[in-house]
Amino acid sequence: MEKTSDAHATPPERLLVSIRNAAHILDVSERSVYDLCYAGELVSVKVGPKRWSRRITYASLETYVACAVRRTPPEHESTSGGAPPSEGLP
């Protein structure tokens, strides 16, 4: 019998990550992560009784990277058509 619902599917390893962990994942500063949140490029939520702890959704990190990859132009090969120059040659 086939499953028709993913209601009991295994959840992702982590739904939310700290600012520090998001910065580590993206290899940027924590300030850059805050800037991305304020710009609306990363989705964040405040957790805790007084909403003082900000967390980034893991899904928004994946979406941000996927969009960044699409916006980045591919590197072009050398226009000379030859191999790159060897080091140490005059």
C-alpha angles and dihedrals in degrees: 000000000000125000113244098185134052091203090117097039117132109268120234116276092254130010096186134030131192123253089253093052092045089052090050092048092050093038092233136113123279088244089058090053091052089048091051089051093050090047090053094243093116125041115229136178132198114232134187135060093292096031092240099132115078120204130185120224112243089220091060090053090054092046092048092052093046091052092045090053091052091050094049112091115229117257111259124226120245112287091221090074092223135100119284114271115271118244118251096029118123 
